[in-house]
Amino acid sequence: MLPFVIELLQVLLLLAAAPLFAGWVKMVKCWSQGRKSPGLLQPYRDISKLFAKDVVLAENASWIFRFTPYLVFGATLLAGGIIPILSVDLPLSAIADVIALVALFAIARFFIALAGMDIGTAFGGMGSSREMMIASLAEPAILMAVFTMSLASKSTSLSRIAHVISSSDIHMVLRPSLAFAFLAFVMIAIAETGRIPVDNPATHLELTMIHEAMILEYSGRHLALIEWAGMMKLFLFMSLGAAAFFPWGIAEVGNVSALPLALFYLIIKFGLAGIVLVLIETGLAKMRLFRVTEFLGAAFLLATLGMLSHFILE
């Protein structure tokens, strides 16, 4: 029963800590811009306020529009059971790997795009088309980046990748293939989570909206679930990067005593990840839409170079 208890603890940690990490990123960003921060717990207050409001639906809204928030939230929550956040001893790790993880994110994106077009507004259709354009470039790139990691560990299981990297010497960590894969992953994570320079999560301008355009018609608990799922997706991508490239501190199989230390390392990693994310966002400007293809094309090229360097140099 121990692996199932760890799985449950990890999912609960995802639910509780995702808004906290979003609040940390917003707080650091306000500090870097010389503005007053809204507070570390503000995302919790926003979610609770949305849950208390009534849902307003358009007359022509179909079951897709009503069902999408629950599916997106459930798929994102299920993805949290695949990524080794605290421990590699996860029951889902034996039956789901990184390909299943990308598939879960793709299902959530597909239904959000359908919901954006379901109402028939101009903003929804515009955001859905832009989201699908980004997805067509980001998903192959992230698969290529993680496949480079899987070549080193000879497995596509995230638990196996984390175990092999954490137990290897410094020579394996400093491989050129892993450096290329890490740079590609950072670029893809920025695009997948809708951060600057690809998208701006705080904007409602017509010319710059991508993700926000698809959810403009949502309100109440539906909007709360989608916003909460977006925070969890940011948390999961940071967890995926930590598990694949910086897995030190993650508890091994059967080592329950290492869970508090794993939680401590997780706090340190996410604190630094939030600072690095803010430095990237404040140092870059929002790209024009057609520059995003070049950005994601460069990410795919870096991931491909990482795979080629693995076969050539290693």
ABEGO torsion letter per residue (X at the ends): XAAAAAAAAAAAAAAAAAAAAAAAAAAAAAAAAGBBBAEAAAAAAAAAAAAABBBBBBAABBAAAAAAAAAAAAAAAAAAAABBAABABBAAAAABBAAAAAAAAAAAAAAAAAAAAAAGBAAAAAAAAAAAAAAAAAAAAAAAAAAAAAAAAGBABAAAAAAAAAABBAAAAABAAAAAAAAAAAAAAAAAAGBOAABBAABABAAABAAAAAAAABBEAAAAAAAAAAAAAAAAAAAAAAAAABABGBBBBGBAAAAAAAAAAAAAAAAAAAAAAAAAAAABBBBBAAAAAAAAAAAAAAAAAAAAAAAAAX
